[in-house]
């Protein structure tokens, strides 16, 4: 394969501070949309992030994480309220479970017309968690943008070039999700199935891809990393199977370290590394 030319991606939606507690007590910068954006940047692409933070320490930490990663933050706005947090219990066996989420100002954020204009200039735009996903899709499509969405956290399939879904390790549920997404208006749907890999459907053909082997450390952000790897390959015009392979490879790297992307965590209560 020849040299990969960098593209410009727009990412719109949530960010959060992931607070781990229990067997491990550290916190990381994360969030579905933010993780995708940072991973796309790590893959060598230009990324514009649009979302909201509060005027607080967590918000400043979100901004610094994005800027330190090289993600453009012209679309990051400060709103009255608090920055989103997610509390994740780490069990003694290493299993993790989200026990509490407050999307805070992320739940109130909707991009302005000017921000939609800027996002639509990107080669591809991805939507993370947003209660206004339908409006965002309509606004971007009207401006001629190519669009994907994490449909595990935002509802609706219409106007999507790619709908990303998650079915756990349940191939039957994956097929039902894929069929529903196509019926809802998506042109292509990709369903991740954890250790069972992923499945893609375009309304006519099914394509499957196994998960890459990995020494598991933390699955947080693995689905977001899959999305980033897939989109980076698809926007380059690679075949579907290669896009799925790229997604699996990117997700495997994320599973090998703590947090949704490599970063220095904040140690809580004097514990952790």
LONUVO-983996 format. One record per residue (C-alpha): residue number from 1; residue in one letter; chain; x, y, z. Coordinates in steps of 0.001 Angstrom, whole numbers, plus 500000, padded with zeros to 6 digits. Example, Ala and Ser with C-alpha at 12.3 -4.5 7.8 and 13.67 -1.06 7.14 Angstrom:
2
+-----+------+-------+--------+--------+--------+
!  nr ! rest ! kette !      X !      Y !      Z !
+-----+------+-------+--------+--------+--------+
!   1 !    a !     A ! 512300 ! 495500 ! 507800 !
!   2 !    s !     A ! 513670 ! 498940 ! 507140 !
+-----+------+-------+--------+--------+--------+
This chain:
273
+-----+------+-------+--------+--------+--------+
!  nr ! rest ! kette !      X !      Y !      Z !
+-----+------+-------+--------+--------+--------+
!   1 !    x !     A ! 500000 ! 500000 ! 500000 !
!   2 !    x !     A ! 501266 ! 503473 ! 499155 !
!   3 !    x !     A ! 501784 ! 506373 ! 501488 !
!   4 !    x !     A ! 498687 ! 507334 ! 503487 !
!   5 !    x !     A ! 497859 ! 511002 ! 503028 !
!   6 !    x !     A ! 496465 ! 512792 ! 506091 !
!   7 !    x !     A ! 492783 ! 513721 ! 505997 !
!   8 !    x !     A ! 490704 ! 516108 ! 508077 !
!   9 !    x !     A ! 488036 ! 514677 ! 510354 !
!  10 !    x !     A ! 485378 ! 516441 ! 512364 !
!  11 !    x !     A ! 484174 ! 514889 ! 515612 !
!  12 !    x !     A ! 481183 ! 516231 ! 517510 !
!  13 !    x !     A ! 479681 ! 515153 ! 520822 !
!  14 !    x !     A ! 480670 ! 514075 ! 524298 !
!  15 !    x !     A ! 483737 ! 514234 ! 526472 !
!  16 !    x !     A ! 484103 ! 513111 ! 530078 !
!  17 !    x !     A ! 486436 ! 512476 ! 532968 !
!  18 !    x !     A ! 486525 ! 508708 ! 533542 !
!  19 !    x !     A ! 486923 ! 508175 ! 537297 !
!  20 !    x !     A ! 488044 ! 504636 ! 538167 !
!  21 !    x !     A ! 487398 ! 503479 ! 541721 !
!  22 !    x !     A ! 487508 ! 500233 ! 543673 !
!  23 !    x !     A ! 490500 ! 498051 ! 542865 !
!  24 !    x !     A ! 492077 ! 500943 ! 540935 !
!  25 !    x !     A ! 491673 ! 504621 ! 541691 !
!  26 !    x !     A ! 492790 ! 506855 ! 538856 !
!  27 !    x !     A ! 491030 ! 509112 ! 536386 !
!  28 !    x !     A ! 491442 ! 509612 ! 532650 !
!  29 !    x !     A ! 490238 ! 512041 ! 530004 !
!  30 !    x !     A ! 487726 ! 510246 ! 527792 !
!  31 !    x !     A ! 484269 ! 510221 ! 526224 !
!  32 !    x !     A ! 482990 ! 508521 ! 523086 !
!  33 !    x !     A ! 483463 ! 511421 ! 520669 !
!  34 !    x !     A ! 486677 ! 512691 ! 522248 !
!  35 !    x !     A ! 488274 ! 509231 ! 522184 !
!  36 !    x !     A ! 487516 ! 508856 ! 518472 !
!  37 !    x !     A ! 489003 ! 512265 ! 517775 !
!  38 !    x !     A ! 492224 ! 511624 ! 519677 !
!  39 !    x !     A ! 492645 ! 508197 ! 518070 !
!  40 !    x !     A ! 492206 ! 509711 ! 514592 !
!  41 !    x !     A ! 494880 ! 512231 ! 515479 !
!  42 !    x !     A ! 497194 ! 509437 ! 516678 !
!  43 !    x !     A ! 496654 ! 507809 ! 513270 !
!  44 !    x !     A ! 498108 ! 510931 ! 511665 !
!  45 !    x !     A ! 495034 ! 512904 ! 510651 !
!  46 !    x !     A ! 493922 ! 516445 ! 511339 !
!  47 !    x !     A ! 490945 ! 516518 ! 513714 !
!  48 !    x !     A ! 488473 ! 519245 ! 514680 !
!  49 !    x !     A ! 486554 ! 518548 ! 517885 !
!  50 !    x !     A ! 483203 ! 520195 ! 518668 !
!  51 !    x !     A ! 481725 ! 519813 ! 522137 !
!  52 !    x !     A ! 481236 ! 521486 ! 525520 !
!  53 !    x !     A ! 482992 ! 521670 ! 528869 !
!  54 !    x !     A ! 482182 ! 523478 ! 532086 !
!  55 !    x !     A ! 484235 ! 526376 ! 533549 !
!  56 !    x !     A ! 485936 ! 524039 ! 536001 !
!  57 !    x !     A ! 489113 ! 522061 ! 536631 !
!  58 !    x !     A ! 487774 ! 519013 ! 534761 !
!  59 !    x !     A ! 486954 ! 521196 ! 531761 !
!  60 !    x !     A ! 490454 ! 522602 ! 531694 !
!  61 !    x !     A ! 491790 ! 519079 ! 531879 !
!  62 !    x !     A ! 489647 ! 518039 ! 528886 !
!  63 !    x !     A ! 490922 ! 520994 ! 526860 !
!  64 !    x !     A ! 494542 ! 520274 ! 527748 !
!  65 !    x !     A ! 494144 ! 516598 ! 526828 !
!  66 !    x !     A ! 492804 ! 517528 ! 523404 !
!  67 !    x !     A ! 495412 ! 520205 ! 522765 !
!  68 !    x !     A ! 498299 ! 518052 ! 523974 !
!  69 !    x !     A ! 497112 ! 515380 ! 521522 !
!  70 !    x !     A ! 497096 ! 517883 ! 518654 !
!  71 !    x !     A ! 493318 ! 517992 ! 518218 !
!  72 !    x !     A ! 491938 ! 521368 ! 517088 !
!  73 !    x !     A ! 489690 ! 522892 ! 519772 !
!  74 !    x !     A ! 488140 ! 525887 ! 517995 !
!  75 !    x !     A ! 484822 ! 524054 ! 518293 !
!  76 !    x !     A ! 485157 ! 523396 ! 522047 !
!  77 !    x !     A ! 482881 ! 525768 ! 523955 !
!  78 !    x !     A ! 482533 ! 526563 ! 527660 !
!  79 !    x !     A ! 478966 ! 526404 ! 528988 !
!  80 !    x !     A ! 477508 ! 527185 ! 532398 !
!  81 !    x !     A ! 477415 ! 523991 ! 534438 !
!  82 !    x !     A ! 479882 ! 521202 ! 535110 !
!  83 !    x !     A ! 482040 ! 518999 ! 532908 !
!  84 !    x !     A ! 480794 ! 515454 ! 532300 !
!  85 !    x !     A ! 482019 ! 512653 ! 534573 !
!  86 !    x !     A ! 481741 ! 508853 ! 534452 !
!  87 !    x !     A ! 482431 ! 506692 ! 537524 !
!  88 !    x !     A ! 483736 ! 503232 ! 536653 !
!  89 !    x !     A ! 484041 ! 500526 ! 539299 !
!  90 !    x !     A ! 487119 ! 498310 ! 538920 !
!  91 !    x !     A ! 486475 ! 494897 ! 540472 !
!  92 !    x !     A ! 489266 ! 492818 ! 542079 !
!  93 !    x !     A ! 489342 ! 490552 ! 539004 !
!  94 !    x !     A ! 489873 ! 493592 ! 536777 !
!  95 !    x !     A ! 486347 ! 493732 ! 535325 !
!  96 !    x !     A ! 484947 ! 497242 ! 534927 !
!  97 !    x !     A ! 481393 ! 498539 ! 535093 !
!  98 !    x !     A ! 480085 ! 502069 ! 534633 !
!  99 !    x !     A ! 478101 ! 502816 ! 537780 !
! 100 !    x !     A ! 477314 ! 506502 ! 537290 !
! 101 !    x !     A ! 477339 ! 508995 ! 534417 !
! 102 !    x !     A ! 476504 ! 512688 ! 534366 !
! 103 !    x !     A ! 476783 ! 514084 ! 530854 !
! 104 !    x !     A ! 476268 ! 517556 ! 532330 !
! 105 !    x !     A ! 476955 ! 520316 ! 529762 !
! 106 !    x !     A ! 477503 ! 517699 ! 527023 !
! 107 !    x !     A ! 473782 ! 516911 ! 527253 !
! 108 !    x !     A ! 472937 ! 520558 ! 526533 !
! 109 !    x !     A ! 475443 ! 521169 ! 523746 !
! 110 !    x !     A ! 474256 ! 521602 ! 520173 !
! 111 !    x !     A ! 476662 ! 522930 ! 517530 !
! 112 !    x !     A ! 475904 ! 526343 ! 516058 !
! 113 !    x !     A ! 475257 ! 526879 ! 512358 !
! 114 !    x !     A ! 478786 ! 528285 ! 512086 !
! 115 !    x !     A ! 480225 ! 525160 ! 513733 !
! 116 !    x !     A ! 478243 ! 522898 ! 511387 !
! 117 !    x !     A ! 479666 ! 524903 ! 508472 !
! 118 !    x !     A ! 483188 ! 524291 ! 509791 !
! 119 !    x !     A ! 482610 ! 520576 ! 510428 !
! 120 !    x !     A ! 481143 ! 520115 ! 506949 !
! 121 !    x !     A ! 484454 ! 521273 ! 505447 !
! 122 !    x !     A ! 486099 ! 518147 ! 506869 !
! 123 !    x !     A ! 486587 ! 515001 ! 504783 !
! 124 !    x !     A ! 484392 ! 513063 ! 507218 !
! 125 !    x !     A ! 482405 ! 513882 ! 510374 !
! 126 !    x !     A ! 481705 ! 511495 ! 513252 !
! 127 !    x !     A ! 478971 ! 512015 ! 515861 !
! 128 !    x !     A ! 479439 ! 510639 ! 519364 !
! 129 !    x !     A ! 476943 ! 510951 ! 522196 !
! 130 !    x !     A ! 474468 ! 513792 ! 521661 !
! 131 !    x !     A ! 470754 ! 514181 ! 522440 !
! 132 !    x !     A ! 470656 ! 516337 ! 519294 !
! 133 !    x !     A ! 472171 ! 513753 ! 516948 !
! 134 !    x !     A ! 469190 ! 513884 ! 514594 !
! 135 !    x !     A ! 469501 ! 517642 ! 514179 !
! 136 !    x !     A ! 473237 ! 517365 ! 513715 !
! 137 !    x !     A ! 472863 ! 514679 ! 511041 !
! 138 !    x !     A ! 470292 ! 516788 ! 509174 !
! 139 !    x !     A ! 472447 ! 519912 ! 509365 !
! 140 !    x !     A ! 475585 ! 518138 ! 508209 !
! 141 !    x !     A ! 473850 ! 516283 ! 505387 !
! 142 !    x !     A ! 472326 ! 519535 ! 504139 !
! 143 !    x !     A ! 475869 ! 520875 ! 503939 !
! 144 !    x !     A ! 477080 ! 517848 ! 501955 !
! 145 !    x !     A ! 479120 ! 516167 ! 504696 !
! 146 !    x !     A ! 479908 ! 512473 ! 504918 !
! 147 !    x !     A ! 478698 ! 511280 ! 508319 !
! 148 !    x !     A ! 479064 ! 508412 ! 510777 !
! 149 !    x !     A ! 477590 ! 507995 ! 514238 !
! 150 !    x !     A ! 478082 ! 505882 ! 517332 !
! 151 !    x !     A ! 474559 ! 504473 ! 517474 !
! 152 !    x !     A ! 475275 ! 502751 ! 520778 !
! 153 !    x !     A ! 475113 ! 506182 ! 522451 !
! 154 !    x !     A ! 473060 ! 508313 ! 520017 !
! 155 !    x !     A ! 469763 ! 507358 ! 518405 !
! 156 !    x !     A ! 468725 ! 507396 ! 514752 !
! 157 !    x !     A ! 470175 ! 505938 ! 511556 !
! 158 !    x !     A ! 468911 ! 508261 ! 508823 !
! 159 !    x !     A ! 471404 ! 510200 ! 506691 !
! 160 !    x !     A ! 474338 ! 508093 ! 507920 !
! 161 !    x !     A ! 477075 ! 506861 ! 505622 !
! 162 !    x !     A ! 478173 ! 504546 ! 508446 !
! 163 !    x !     A ! 476239 ! 503535 ! 511554 !
! 164 !    x !     A ! 478402 ! 501994 ! 514286 !
! 165 !    x !     A ! 476574 ! 499710 ! 516723 !
! 166 !    x !     A ! 477587 ! 497374 ! 519548 !
! 167 !    x !     A ! 476068 ! 493981 ! 520363 !
! 168 !    x !     A ! 478407 ! 492473 ! 522930 !
! 169 !    x !     A ! 479344 ! 488890 ! 522108 !
! 170 !    x !     A ! 475955 ! 488105 ! 520537 !
! 171 !    x !     A ! 476042 ! 487501 ! 516758 !
! 172 !    x !     A ! 472260 ! 487110 ! 516597 !
! 173 !    x !     A ! 471749 ! 490518 ! 518195 !
! 174 !    x !     A ! 474407 ! 491958 ! 515887 !
! 175 !    x !     A ! 472478 ! 490879 ! 512797 !
! 176 !    x !     A ! 469244 ! 492321 ! 514148 !
! 177 !    x !     A ! 470953 ! 495625 ! 514908 !
! 178 !    x !     A ! 472496 ! 495727 ! 511448 !
! 179 !    x !     A ! 469185 ! 495073 ! 509737 !
! 180 !    x !     A ! 467470 ! 497728 ! 511850 !
! 181 !    x !     A ! 470138 ! 500300 ! 510993 !
! 182 !    x !     A ! 469827 ! 499659 ! 507256 !
! 183 !    x !     A ! 466033 ! 499810 ! 507504 !
! 184 !    x !     A ! 466422 ! 503101 ! 509369 !
! 185 !    x !     A ! 468354 ! 504702 ! 506527 !
! 186 !    x !     A ! 472050 ! 503957 ! 507094 !
! 187 !    x !     A ! 474062 ! 503122 ! 503978 !
! 188 !    x !     A ! 476451 ! 500829 ! 505868 !
! 189 !    x !     A ! 476338 ! 499458 ! 509401 !
! 190 !    x !     A ! 479241 ! 498060 ! 511400 !
! 191 !    x !     A ! 478493 ! 496153 ! 514606 !
! 192 !    x !     A ! 481295 ! 495435 ! 517062 !
! 193 !    x !     A ! 480952 ! 492225 ! 519090 !
! 194 !    x !     A ! 483797 ! 492423 ! 521615 !
! 195 !    x !     A ! 486065 ! 489403 ! 521516 !
! 196 !    x !     A ! 483910 ! 487953 ! 518729 !
! 197 !    x !     A ! 485086 ! 490645 ! 516308 !
! 198 !    x !     A ! 482803 ! 492712 ! 514114 !
! 199 !    x !     A ! 480130 ! 492415 ! 511437 !
! 200 !    x !     A ! 479260 ! 494764 ! 508567 !
! 201 !    x !     A ! 476128 ! 494909 ! 506413 !
! 202 !    x !     A ! 475161 ! 497147 ! 503487 !
! 203 !    x !     A ! 471672 ! 495792 ! 502907 !
! 204 !    x !     A ! 472895 ! 493080 ! 500541 !
! 205 !    x !     A ! 476187 ! 491666 ! 501745 !
! 206 !    x !     A ! 477523 ! 490583 ! 505140 !
! 207 !    x !     A ! 481208 ! 490894 ! 506036 !
! 208 !    x !     A ! 482822 ! 489585 ! 509225 !
! 209 !    x !     A ! 486150 ! 490294 ! 510886 !
! 210 !    x !     A ! 487749 ! 488632 ! 513906 !
! 211 !    x !     A ! 489191 ! 490525 ! 516835 !
! 212 !    x !     A ! 492967 ! 490876 ! 517052 !
! 213 !    x !     A ! 494651 ! 488908 ! 519879 !
! 214 !    x !     A ! 495622 ! 491132 ! 522789 !
! 215 !    x !     A ! 496920 ! 490955 ! 526345 !
! 216 !    x !     A ! 493927 ! 492625 ! 527949 !
! 217 !    x !     A ! 494511 ! 495528 ! 530327 !
! 218 !    x !     A ! 491453 ! 497777 ! 529908 !
! 219 !    x !     A ! 488616 ! 497703 ! 527369 !
! 220 !    x !     A ! 487592 ! 501327 ! 527999 !
! 221 !    x !     A ! 487507 ! 503146 ! 524664 !
! 222 !    x !     A ! 488120 ! 500029 ! 522555 !
! 223 !    x !     A ! 484930 ! 500564 ! 520563 !
! 224 !    x !     A ! 485849 ! 504208 ! 519968 !
! 225 !    x !     A ! 489287 ! 503121 ! 518762 !
! 226 !    x !     A ! 487704 ! 500620 ! 516376 !
! 227 !    x !     A ! 485612 ! 503445 ! 514935 !
! 228 !    x !     A ! 488685 ! 505640 ! 514451 !
! 229 !    x !     A ! 490698 ! 502907 ! 512756 !
! 230 !    x !     A ! 487791 ! 501982 ! 510493 !
! 231 !    x !     A ! 487047 ! 505585 ! 509490 !
! 232 !    x !     A ! 490669 ! 506408 ! 508791 !
! 233 !    x !     A ! 490878 ! 503449 ! 506413 !
! 234 !    x !     A ! 487474 ! 504036 ! 504798 !
! 235 !    x !     A ! 488120 ! 507711 ! 504153 !
! 236 !    x !     A ! 491297 ! 506635 ! 502352 !
! 237 !    x !     A ! 489140 ! 504520 ! 500036 !
! 238 !    x !     A ! 490297 ! 501118 ! 501285 !
! 239 !    x !     A ! 488078 ! 498030 ! 500820 !
! 240 !    x !     A ! 485579 ! 497209 ! 503563 !
! 241 !    x !     A ! 487496 ! 494173 ! 504856 !
! 242 !    x !     A ! 490656 ! 496242 ! 505241 !
! 243 !    x !     A ! 488688 ! 498944 ! 507055 !
! 244 !    x !     A ! 487420 ! 496344 ! 509520 !
! 245 !    x !     A ! 490939 ! 494976 ! 509962 !
! 246 !    x !     A ! 492185 ! 498490 ! 510676 !
! 247 !    x !     A ! 489432 ! 498963 ! 513245 !
! 248 !    x !     A ! 490275 ! 495695 ! 514978 !
! 249 !    x !     A ! 493988 ! 496524 ! 515078 !
! 250 !    x !     A ! 493384 ! 499982 ! 516558 !
! 251 !    x !     A ! 491023 ! 498571 ! 519187 !
! 252 !    x !     A ! 493563 ! 495912 ! 520180 !
! 253 !    x !     A ! 496193 ! 498551 ! 520895 !
! 254 !    x !     A ! 493751 ! 500404 ! 523154 !
! 255 !    x !     A ! 492923 ! 497219 ! 525080 !
! 256 !    x !     A ! 496622 ! 496870 ! 525925 !
! 257 !    x !     A ! 496783 ! 500012 ! 528094 !
! 258 !    x !     A ! 494688 ! 501896 ! 530646 !
! 259 !    x !     A ! 492282 ! 504541 ! 529399 !
! 260 !    x !     A ! 490821 ! 505274 ! 525976 !
! 261 !    x !     A ! 494185 ! 506558 ! 524660 !
! 262 !    x !     A ! 497747 ! 506802 ! 526027 !
! 263 !    x !     A ! 497868 ! 509505 ! 528690 !
! 264 !    x !     A ! 499124 ! 510277 ! 532170 !
! 265 !    x !     A ! 496281 ! 509500 ! 534588 !
! 266 !    x !     A ! 495402 ! 511532 ! 537637 !
! 267 !    x !     A ! 495964 ! 509413 ! 540729 !
! 268 !    x !     A ! 493058 ! 509518 ! 543176 !
! 269 !    x !     A ! 493272 ! 509110 ! 546951 !
! 270 !    x !     A ! 497012 ! 508521 ! 546841 !
! 271 !    x !     A ! 496749 ! 505141 ! 545077 !
! 272 !    x !     A ! 497590 ! 503851 ! 541612 !
! 273 !    x !     A ! 500711 ! 504218 ! 539489 !
+-----+------+-------+--------+--------+--------+
